[in-house]
Amino acid sequence: MVITVRFIGAFRSASSKNKLSVKTEDVSLKEIINKIVENRPKLKRALIDPELNDPRPNTLILVNGKEINVLDGLETRLKDGDEVVLVPVVHGG
């Protein structure tokens, strides 16, 4: 199966790509994120919170246009043709 991962904003710069097509077997959202950052240290630093080892504090994650909190979070199972969009969250004060 093929999953499309789109990068928005700073994630586009960190990944050096607008989107990525990932060929994989049955996989969760967490597994696909781990797979795409595995060989991309710059993207991993931008995407994954180092203290929590979790992308959610830094990222709005959509699967087929739905925010993952209305699905099964990082355990959302992906299907062939699904699109994951990673949008950076800007923190400030």
Rosetta blueprint (number, residue, H / E / L):
1 M L
2 V E
3 I E
4 T E
5 V E
6 R E
7 F E
8 I L
9 G L
10 A H
11 F H
12 R H
13 S H
14 A H
15 S H
16 S L
17 K L
18 N L
19 K E
20 L E
21 S E
22 V E
23 K E
24 T L
25 E L
26 D L
27 V E
28 S E
29 L H
30 K H
31 E H
32 I H
33 I H
34 N H
35 K H
36 I H
37 V H
38 E L
39 N L
40 R L
41 P H
42 K H
43 L H
44 K H
45 R H
46 A H
47 L H
48 I L
49 D E
50 P L
51 E L
52 L L
53 N L
54 D E
55 P L
56 R L
57 P L
58 N L
59 T E
60 L E
61 I E
62 L E
63 V E
64 N L
65 G L
66 K E
67 E E
68 I H
69 N H
70 V H
71 L L
72 D L
73 G H
74 L H
75 E H
76 T L
77 R E
78 L E
79 K L
80 D L
81 G L
82 D L
83 E E
84 V E
85 V E
86 L E
87 V E
88 P E
89 V L
90 V L
91 H L
92 G L
93 G L
